[in-house]
């Protein structure tokens, strides 16, 4: 239970919030420094570490608060998964779920919210919403419940060689099969590359990131130069040039 947001705040109450006995000896400096318990930064409000320490910094502190996982969607609901997977545009609608505290692609049965405190369910209008970063479309009800998850997958081959220049990469041999988020065979900035069709294992480029690689969609004679970056959890196409 979080501490109060205003009014007199007792040291005994801070002790209790930290999981200590209310009568234990306490120093506000030590408490703020994490001597008694690590400060939970998942709380909407927590001591800021500045000195001198002040009791007022503990207002609304919730020592048991959970971090909220999050992911992003294109802000446009569609009537079918295919239509959602075909969308391009900013991946700019952020929704929250779970307790992972990191970017986390949700699964069927999860409820998603518009706020990190998870108090306001997202009104999905029983439509399909596409997340390029997750490579999936989500059927979300009006109460924020994820009723279906559908993989948007395209495949292609990528080179093992890379270059700091786009034109040079166009001549590389493409021998590694990869899978791409999105429903278009043509690579698009913002899409992600994976080693499996379930889009669960991010591609690790053989020469590393921030370089240009050659990419050819499956069944196509077209070749593209793609600039790959590491987002922390995915391998993302940051730029595309036609060869």
QUILINNOR-V875118 format. One record per backbone hydrogen bond with DSSP energy under -0.5 kcal/mol. CO is the residue of the C=O (numbers start at 1). NH is the residue of the N-H. E is the energy in kcal/mol with one decimal. If there is no record, write none. Layout:
BEGIN
co:CO nh:NH e:E
co:CO nh:NH e:E
END
This chain:
BEGIN
co:4 nh:60 e:-2.1
co:10 nh:14 e:-1.5
co:11 nh:15 e:-2.4
co:12 nh:16 e:-2.1
co:13 nh:17 e:-2.3
co:14 nh:18 e:-1.9
co:15 nh:20 e:-2.8
co:16 nh:19 e:-1.5
co:21 nh:24 e:-1.5
co:27 nh:31 e:-2.8
co:28 nh:32 e:-2.1
co:29 nh:33 e:-1.6
co:30 nh:35 e:-2.6
co:31 nh:34 e:-1.2
co:39 nh:41 e:-1.0
co:40 nh:43 e:-1.6
co:45 nh:62 e:-0.5
co:54 nh:57 e:-1.3
co:55 nh:58 e:-2.1
co:56 nh:59 e:-1.4
co:58 nh:61 e:-2.0
co:61 nh:3 e:-2.6
co:61 nh:63 e:-0.5
co:62 nh:65 e:-1.4
co:69 nh:97 e:-2.5
co:70 nh:104 e:-2.9
co:71 nh:95 e:-2.7
co:73 nh:93 e:-2.8
co:74 nh:76 e:-2.6
co:78 nh:128 e:-3.1
co:80 nh:84 e:-1.9
co:81 nh:85 e:-2.9
co:82 nh:86 e:-1.2
co:84 nh:87 e:-1.7
co:85 nh:183 e:-1.4
co:90 nh:75 e:-0.5
co:90 nh:92 e:-1.6
co:92 nh:94 e:-0.7
co:93 nh:73 e:-2.4
co:95 nh:71 e:-2.0
co:96 nh:113 e:-2.5
co:97 nh:69 e:-1.6
co:102 nh:70 e:-1.6
co:104 nh:106 e:-0.5
co:107 nh:110 e:-1.7
co:110 nh:146 e:-2.5
co:112 nh:122 e:-2.3
co:113 nh:96 e:-2.6
co:115 nh:118 e:-1.8
co:119 nh:121 e:-0.6
co:120 nh:114 e:-2.7
co:122 nh:124 e:-1.3
co:124 nh:127 e:-1.8
co:127 nh:140 e:-2.3
co:128 nh:78 e:-2.3
co:129 nh:138 e:-2.9
co:130 nh:74 e:-2.8
co:130 nh:132 e:-0.6
co:131 nh:135 e:-2.0
co:131 nh:136 e:-1.3
co:135 nh:152 e:-2.9
co:136 nh:131 e:-2.7
co:137 nh:150 e:-2.8
co:138 nh:129 e:-2.2
co:138 nh:140 e:-0.8
co:139 nh:147 e:-2.8
co:139 nh:148 e:-1.2
co:140 nh:126 e:-1.3
co:140 nh:127 e:-1.1
co:141 nh:124 e:-2.4
co:141 nh:144 e:-1.7
co:144 nh:112 e:-2.5
co:145 nh:141 e:-2.5
co:145 nh:147 e:-0.9
co:146 nh:109 e:-2.5
co:148 nh:139 e:-2.6
co:150 nh:137 e:-3.1
co:151 nh:153 e:-0.7
co:152 nh:182 e:-0.6
co:154 nh:180 e:-4.7
co:155 nh:218 e:-2.2
co:156 nh:178 e:-3.1
co:157 nh:216 e:-2.5
co:158 nh:175 e:-1.0
co:158 nh:176 e:-2.3
co:163 nh:212 e:-3.3
co:165 nh:169 e:-1.1
co:166 nh:169 e:-0.5
co:166 nh:170 e:-0.8
co:167 nh:170 e:-0.8
co:168 nh:171 e:-1.4
co:169 nh:172 e:-1.8
co:173 nh:160 e:-0.7
co:173 nh:175 e:-0.7
co:175 nh:177 e:-0.6
co:176 nh:158 e:-2.6
co:178 nh:156 e:-2.2
co:179 nh:194 e:-2.8
co:180 nh:154 e:-2.1
co:188 nh:191 e:-2.1
co:191 nh:237 e:-3.2
co:192 nh:181 e:-2.2
co:193 nh:203 e:-2.0
co:193 nh:235 e:-0.6
co:194 nh:179 e:-2.8
co:196 nh:199 e:-1.7
co:200 nh:202 e:-0.5
co:201 nh:195 e:-2.8
co:203 nh:205 e:-0.7
co:205 nh:208 e:-1.2
co:211 nh:228 e:-2.1
co:212 nh:163 e:-1.8
co:213 nh:226 e:-3.1
co:214 nh:159 e:-1.9
co:215 nh:224 e:-2.9
co:216 nh:157 e:-2.4
co:217 nh:220 e:-1.7
co:223 nh:243 e:-2.2
co:224 nh:215 e:-3.0
co:224 nh:226 e:-0.6
co:225 nh:241 e:-2.6
co:226 nh:213 e:-2.6
co:226 nh:228 e:-0.6
co:227 nh:238 e:-3.4
co:227 nh:239 e:-0.9
co:228 nh:210 e:-3.1
co:228 nh:211 e:-0.7
co:229 nh:231 e:-0.6
co:229 nh:236 e:-2.3
co:234 nh:231 e:-2.4
co:234 nh:232 e:-0.5
co:234 nh:236 e:-0.6
co:235 nh:193 e:-2.3
co:236 nh:229 e:-2.5
co:236 nh:238 e:-0.7
co:237 nh:190 e:-3.5
co:239 nh:227 e:-2.5
co:241 nh:225 e:-3.2
END
